[in-house]
Amino acid sequence: MKAAFFKEHGGAEKVLYDDYRDPVPGPDDVVVRVGACGLNHVDILLLDGRFPPPEGLPHVNGCEVTGT
């Protein structure tokens, strides 16, 4: 899949858009094919390191998505 993600903290120059591993859902999870994604202040806090990504790095941007 394609994704916007970062491997290290910093500014917008650290955001990559490239192939990324497909998610592996757990027994209580679902996978959503994202049609659109919005970035908000939480994404900026994660990117610049003021808030640690819950799963560590690399981290896929986008807290607000729509899809099927």
Residue, then its C-alpha position, 0 to 999 in steps of 0.5 A: m500500500k502507499a502511505a504518508f509516514f515518517k521514520e524520524h522526527g522533524g518537520a514536513e521534510k521528514v514525511l515520506y510518501d511511498d510503499y508501506r507494509d500492509p497492516v495485519p489485523g488482530p482478531d478484533d480489528v478491521v482493515v479500511r481501504v482509505g479514500a481520503c485522509g486529513l492531517n491535524h494538530v496531533d499529526i504535527l505533534l507526533l511528527d515533531g516529537r512532542f508526542p511519541p507515536p503509540e506504536g513507535l517509528p516508523h509512523v503512518n500519518g493521518c488520524e482522520v480517514t474515510g474509506t470502506 
